[in-house]
Amino acid sequence: MTLALAYLIDLLVGDPRWLPHPVVWMGKAISKLDRLLAKRRGSKWEERAKGMLFPLLIAGGVFAVSFYLLQLLYSIHPWLGVGLEVWLISTTIAVKGLAEAGRGVYQALRQGDLALARQRLSWIVGRDTEHLDEREIARGGIETVAENIVDAVTAPLFFALLGGAPLALAYRAINTLDSMVGYKNEKYLHLGWASARLDDLANFIPARLTLPFLVLAAGKGGGRAWRIGLRDARKHPSPNSGYSEAVVAGALQIRLGGENSYQGVRSFRAHLGDPLVEIEAKHIVQTIWLLYRSTFLYLMFLLAVDWLIG
């Protein structure tokens, strides 16, 4: 029941700016630890050893603090514990936020305001957006929504089922670590190695578990989505992100991937899907509907599993 309530709260309320958000606190803690660990550079193995402190202290600390806080509230009154646990789980998922971000890019494109569309896309992607045309802006929006179906919804719900709010928050801490220190640049190649690999490990099962629900959400295009998902998922540089992106590409009959630019450096990402139709702004909205339908079906599956093992 806590999963369903958390999902509903996020769907209806999202993350109001006036409410404190655990991910903001995680980000501040990661930044402070980063400054401390980066003061002195060492060898490859020294950097990797130091980098292990990120998941140990951040993810481990988040789990411990939330676990004992919930234990305290449950001991005072069960409803206090349930209330906090539902709210904490809701902060680890972002159906509403992800949909709004994608819709914001879509609306700017519909208005013909490419400058605004580029700006809104820059808020949710790491690639350079200054010179993107309408098609590339739409591709960026589709890829971001598709990729984050796992990171922002299905993975945290999976860990919430296994270990309640503490494990879901620990997952969110791992995911935040990957986004902040999991880069393959000079500074983080070794220092962020443990965080990046742990994120890959944490998403391994949820990414693959999400695939059939995206296929079901695709309706008549499910067969093609399944084939493309199995064919192209492993082409993605991430061991997990390709599953949701490839299935979405197959469902929408479009081709994702291609050239991106990061801080002026061109990078080619393998193509996913077949270009049966040209990418348009409307495909962002269609991806959002796949987000809604697939995560609802996925939630129903988790609730059934929870009922069976409960």
C-alpha positions in Angstrom: 0.0 0.0 0.0 2.9 2.4 0.7 4.1 2.0 -2.8 0.7 2.9 -4.3 0.3 5.9 -2.0 3.8 7.1 -2.8 3.3 6.8 -6.5 -0.1 8.7 -6.3 1.5 11.5 -4.2 4.2 11.9 -6.7 1.8 11.8 -9.6 -0.5 14.4 -8.1 1.9 16.6 -6.2 5.4 15.9 -7.5 8.2 17.8 -5.7 7.0 21.2 -4.6 9.9 23.6 -4.2 8.8 24.7 -0.8 9.2 21.2 0.6 12.7 20.0 1.7 13.9 17.3 -0.7 16.3 14.5 0.3 18.1 14.6 -3.0 19.1 18.2 -2.4 20.6 17.2 0.9 22.4 14.3 -0.8 23.8 16.6 -3.4 25.2 19.0 -0.7 26.8 16.1 1.2 28.3 14.7 -2.0 29.8 18.1 -2.9 31.4 18.5 0.5 32.9 15.0 0.4 34.1 15.6 -3.2 35.9 18.8 -2.1 37.5 16.8 0.8 38.6 13.9 -1.3 39.8 15.9 -4.3 42.3 17.9 -2.2 45.2 15.5 -3.0 45.4 13.4 -6.2 46.9 10.0 -5.9 47.6 7.0 -8.1 44.8 5.1 -9.9 44.3 2.7 -7.1 44.5 5.4 -4.4 41.8 7.3 -6.2 39.6 4.2 -6.5 40.1 3.4 -2.8 39.1 7.0 -1.9 36.2 6.9 -4.3 34.7 3.9 -2.4 34.0 6.4 0.4 31.3 8.0 -1.8 28.9 5.1 -1.7 29.9 3.9 1.7 29.4 7.3 3.4 26.6 8.8 1.3 24.5 5.8 0.4 25.2 4.0 3.6 24.6 7.1 5.7 21.3 7.8 3.9 20.2 4.3 4.6 21.2 4.4 8.3 19.6 7.8 9.0 16.3 7.0 7.3 16.1 3.5 8.8 16.6 4.7 12.4 14.4 7.7 12.0 11.6 5.5 10.7 12.1 3.0 13.5 11.7 5.9 16.0 8.5 7.1 14.5 7.0 3.6 14.2 7.8 3.1 17.9 5.9 6.3 18.7 2.9 5.5 16.5 2.5 3.3 13.4 0.8 6.0 11.5 3.7 8.4 12.0 6.0 5.8 10.5 3.7 5.0 7.6 3.2 8.7 6.8 6.9 9.5 6.7 7.7 6.3 4.8 5.2 7.1 2.1 6.5 10.6 1.7 10.1 9.5 1.6 9.4 6.9 -1.1 7.5 9.6 -3.1 10.6 11.7 -3.1 12.6 9.0 -4.8 10.3 8.8 -7.8 9.6 11.5 -10.3 6.7 10.6 -12.7 5.2 14.1 -12.5 8.6 15.9 -12.7 9.8 13.9 -15.6 6.6 14.4 -17.5 6.6 18.1 -16.9 10.2 18.5 -18.0 9.4 16.7 -21.3 6.2 18.6 -21.8 8.0 21.9 -21.3 10.3 21.1 -24.2 7.4 20.0 -26.3 5.4 23.2 -25.6 8.3 25.4 -26.6 8.7 23.5 -29.8 5.0 23.8 -30.6 5.2 27.5 -30.1 8.2 27.6 -32.5 10.4 29.1 -29.8 13.7 27.1 -30.4 15.7 29.3 -28.0 13.3 28.4 -25.1 13.2 24.7 -26.2 17.0 24.6 -26.1 17.1 26.2 -22.7 14.5 23.9 -21.2 16.3 20.9 -22.7 19.6 22.1 -21.2 18.0 21.8 -17.8 17.5 18.1 -18.1 20.4 16.8 -20.3 24.2 17.0 -20.1 24.7 17.6 -23.9 25.3 21.0 -25.5 22.0 22.4 -26.7 22.9 25.8 -28.1 22.8 24.9 -31.8 20.3 22.0 -31.9 17.6 22.1 -34.5 14.0 21.1 -33.8 14.5 17.4 -34.6 17.6 17.2 -32.3 15.8 19.0 -29.5 12.9 16.5 -29.8 15.3 13.6 -29.8 17.0 14.9 -26.6 13.6 15.2 -24.9 12.5 11.7 -26.0 15.8 10.1 -24.9 15.8 11.9 -21.5 12.2 10.8 -20.7 12.8 7.3 -21.9 16.1 6.8 -20.1 14.8 8.1 -16.8 11.8 5.8 -16.7 14.2 3.4 -15.0 16.3 5.9 -12.9 13.4 8.0 -11.8 10.5 5.5 -11.4 10.9 1.8 -11.8 14.2 1.3 -10.0 13.3 3.3 -6.8 10.0 1.5 -6.7 11.8 -1.9 -7.0 14.1 -1.1 -4.1 11.2 0.3 -2.1 9.5 -3.1 -2.5 12.6 -4.8 -1.3 13.6 -2.6 1.6 11.1 0.2 2.1 12.1 3.9 2.1 15.6 3.4 3.4 16.6 1.2 0.5 14.8 3.4 -2.0 16.7 6.4 -0.6 20.0 4.6 -0.7 19.3 3.8 -4.4 18.5 7.5 -5.0 21.8 8.4 -3.3 23.7 6.0 -5.6 22.0 7.4 -8.7 22.8 11.0 -7.5 26.4 10.0 -7.0 26.6 8.6 -10.5 25.2 11.9 -11.9 27.7 14.0 -9.9 30.9 12.0 -9.8 30.4 9.1 -12.3 32.1 10.8 -15.2 34.9 9.4 -17.3 36.9 12.6 -17.3 40.4 13.2 -15.8 39.1 14.1 -12.3 36.5 11.3 -11.9 37.8 8.5 -14.0 39.0 6.7 -11.0 37.6 8.7 -8.1 34.0 8.2 -9.4 34.6 4.6 -10.6 33.0 2.9 -7.6 29.9 5.2 -7.8 29.4 4.6 -11.5 29.8 0.8 -11.3 27.5 0.6 -8.3 24.9 2.6 -10.2 25.2 0.1 -13.1 24.8 -2.8 -10.7 21.8 -1.2 -8.9 19.9 -0.6 -12.2 20.7 -4.0 -13.8 17.5 -5.8 -12.7 15.1 -2.8 -12.8 16.1 -1.9 -16.4 15.4 -5.3 -17.7 12.3 -5.7 -15.6 10.9 -2.5 -17.1 11.2 -3.7 -20.6 8.1 -6.0 -20.8 5.9 -3.2 -19.2 7.1 -0.7 -21.8 6.2 -3.3 -24.4 2.7 -3.7 -23.0 2.3 0.0 -22.8 3.1 0.3 -26.5 -0.1 -1.5 -27.4 -0.2 -2.4 -31.1 3.4 -1.5 -31.5 4.4 -3.9 -28.7 5.8 -6.6 -31.0 8.1 -4.1 -32.8 9.1 -2.5 -29.5 10.1 -5.9 -28.1 12.2 -6.8 -31.2 14.0 -3.5 -31.3 14.5 -3.6 -27.5 16.2 -7.0 -27.6 18.1 -6.1 -30.8 19.5 -2.6 -29.9 19.5 -2.3 -26.1 23.1 -3.4 -25.8 24.4 -0.9 -28.4 23.9 1.9 -25.8 27.1 2.9 -23.9 25.2 2.3 -20.6 24.6 -1.3 -19.7 21.1 -0.4 -18.6 19.8 2.8 -20.3 19.5 1.1 -23.7 16.6 -1.1 -22.7 14.1 1.7 -22.1 15.4 3.9 -24.9 15.4 1.1 -27.5 11.9 -0.1 -26.6 10.6 3.5 -26.9 12.3 3.9 -30.3 10.7 0.7 -31.5 7.3 1.6 -30.1 7.4 5.1 -31.8 9.0 3.8 -35.1 11.8 6.3 -34.7 15.6 6.1 -34.5 17.3 7.5 -31.4 21.0 8.0 -30.8 23.5 9.8 -33.1 25.9 12.7 -32.6 25.9 14.7 -29.4 28.2 17.4 -28.2 29.5 17.6 -24.6 31.3 20.9 -23.7 32.2 21.2 -27.3 33.5 17.7 -27.8 31.6 15.7 -30.4 30.5 12.2 -29.4 28.6 9.5 -31.4 26.1 7.3 -29.7 24.9 4.1 -31.5 21.6 4.3 -33.2 18.6 2.6 -31.5 15.6 1.7 -33.6 14.7 2.1 -37.3 13.8 5.5 -38.8 10.4 4.5 -40.2 9.1 8.0 -39.4 10.9 11.2 -38.8 11.3 12.4 -35.2 8.9 15.2 -34.3 7.9 17.2 -31.2 4.8 15.0 -30.8 6.9 12.0 -30.1 7.9 13.6 -26.8 4.3 13.5 -25.7 3.9 9.9 -26.9 7.0 9.0 -24.8 5.4 10.7 -21.8 2.3 8.5 -22.3 4.5 5.5 -22.4 6.0 6.6 -19.1 2.5 6.9 -17.5 1.2 3.6 -18.8 4.3 1.5 -18.3 5.0 2.7 -14.7 1.3 2.1 -13.8 1.5 -1.4 -15.1 4.8 -1.9 -13.4 3.3 -0.7 -10.1 0.4 -3.1 -10.4 2.9 -5.9 -10.8 4.9 -4.9 -7.8 1.7 -4.6 -5.7 0.8 -8.1 -6.8 4.2 -9.4 -5.8 4.0 -7.7 -2.5 0.6 -9.3 -1.8 1.8 -12.7 -2.8 4.9 -12.7 -0.6 3.1 -10.8 2.2 
